Amino acid sequence: ELDALQSEIAARVQRLLADIELSVVPVESIVKRGIALDVALVVNARHKEMAIEDLPLDFRFILGDGQLDNRVWTGAGGRAVARLRRVDGPQHIQRVVVRIDLSAFAFDKRPQPFNASFAVFEFTVEKRRVYLALSGDEVLAAKLELALPDVLSRQGLEPVARGDAADLQLRIKVIRRLEQVSNELHFALL
């Protein structure tokens, strides 16, 4: 009888939690990668027109990487603020998801199907500007010059045409070593 009551209570709480709407306040600023930050990730929790206070929320990166307050509770007016402390991921656009933290509800340890609401913060990370100076074998340097901008861009870097406009300068001397190339071809064919 107690198990049936616990199951019914758990089911009702889950239905209530599934109806809670989480809405985020957009992050307007462009954040910098690799430095200490203090960016507010603000979320509001409501059930119909009523603000929900004392609701545990879980914040996690779903695209990118960094440091942030993972567990925050809603306060007055159903508002919660997690702090983004650092961004390290290479992606230019990064995302953090916020969900109701079900681990805070210990009413039933059995797995239950649950459709909790969630919301996603999306923010832009400033790209580091990089200047490429290629020298050496002209044919290979030309091939690298075509391929590297795409590779660098995927790593959150923005190629620039002048060294004085860059945060980072890469000077690459391209050398063709026939013996090494033929050995690599030989091993690739095995």
Salt bridges, closest charged atoms under 4 A:
GLU8 OE2 - ARG12 NE 2.72
GLU8 OE2 - ARG15 NH2 3.95
ASP38 OD1 - ARG83 NE 3.42
ASP38 OD1 - ARG85 NH1 3.73
ASP58 OD1 - ARG60 NH2 3.06
ASP69 OD1 - ARG85 NH2 3.26
ASP88 OD1 - ARG86 NE 2.78
ASP101 OD2 - ARG71 NE 2.60
ASP108 OD1 - ARG110 NE 3.19
GLU122 OE1 - ARG95 NE 2.59
GLU126 OE1 - LYS32 NZ 3.83
ASP137 OD2 - ARG176 NE 3.08
ASP150 OD2 - ARG154 NH1 2.59
ASP164 OD1 - ARG162 NE 2.92
ASP167 OD1 - ARG129 NH2 3.00
